[in-house]
Each structure stands twice: as C-alpha cells, then as structure tokens.
C-alpha cells in the first residue's frame, strides 16, 4: 500500500457545492454514527454563515475524503468536526494532508476575522469505554492519529452532547496549540464553553439547560480527567450569556 498521498484536489466547498456533492454525503453517512452527524441542512447552513468550513479531497469530481471545521470565536480555535477518507484509500496520507489543508485555511479565516488563532481541537471517543474490542481498537487508532498530528488531551473532563437524539457521552478533548504556546487554564475553560454554546447550542439547537448541566461538577473518576488535581469541569457562563 502506498504511504504518500495520491494526486488529489483539495478544495473548499461553498454552500451550493456542498449541497450538490452526493459523494460527500455518501462518505459522510458511511463514516459517522447518526447521533454524531449534523443534519445536512445544519452543516450547509454553518458553511453559509461562515462559521463552518467544509473541504473535499476529490478526483474526477468524486469526493474521496472530507473535512469540516467550526471556527470558534473565544478563544479563536478551529474545532475539527469531521475527517474521513473512503476505505479503499486509507493509509495513503490523504487524511493527514486534508487535515493540514483544512487547518491552514481555517487559520487564515480566523485571521481575516481579526482573531488571534489559538490552534485547533477535536473530540474523540474514549477507547476504554468502547463496547467491543474492535471498537476499542478503532478508537485507539483515531486517538493515536490525532496525537501524531500534534493534538494532546486537555486537563479537563469532557462530555460530548449528541447532535440529534441519543444521550451525552464521555469523550476526550484534544488540542494542538498554534505555535508553541499551550492554552492557559482560563482559555481551556473558555474553549469548553465555546464548544458547548457556540457550536452545540448555536449550530445544533441543543438545549442550553442540558449543556449547563454537563458543565457542572464531574463525578469522581470521570473519564477525560488527565491531570491529577485538575478542575473537572468549568462553571457555567455568567447569567448574561445564558
């Protein structure tokens, strides 16, 4: 199997192009569980609003890899929502190349919005909580992939809300700093709040009361607490932002 990325075009999709890209949506539907997938209309509207960037790795008009990034405001972090490659082309560095391209564009867009980029983040399922050995290995490979791209677990407990039905699930939140400076403690707190309220409430319409409850104190031994003595969760936003 080849170890270098084949000659594909890496392009950003506008709302019209995204809506009409049937191979993008075919790969999207095959790659992510329903409870983790944005409804197509929400993703397209996110692109239309400028809050979400969607990308495709294509060959002869067919999307063979996809990525989507949400531009969070405070701190100005690029939250990777989705990254997928068709099964027959995995292991050829398409995913890492597409990720690098998407994040470079996202950084430029943050700067155009007069924000100071603070790196990128991604939510990953906890391998130790997988229901089967096969799923555990799949999650472990994903975690190792993102760590190989420079992302490291943040010192906080994290629960990922569902975007359509289902129940919240423990996850790990990874972050790769822009340059060499990691997020400060207050920036970690702000990032959690931004993910919950800019992304899940603003984009997906998740009930803010549910999100506030997930920001409450984490139970002892909650998955995702990676540093002894670290703050388990963060307090809710001030009332004027509720």
Buried (B, 14 or more C-beta within 10 A) or exposed (E): EEEEBEEBEBBBBEBEBBBEBEBBBEBBEEBBEEBBBBEBEBBBBBBBEEBBBBBBBBEEEBBBBBBBBBBBEEBBBBBBBBBBBBEEBEEBBBBBBBBBBBBEBBBEBBEEEEBEBBBBBBBBBBBEEBEEEEEBEBBBEBBEBBBEBEBEBBBBBBBBBBBBEEEBBBBBBBBBBBEEEBBEEEBBBBBBBBBBBBBBBBBBEBEBEBBBEBBEEBEEEBBBBBEEEBBBBBEBBEEEEE
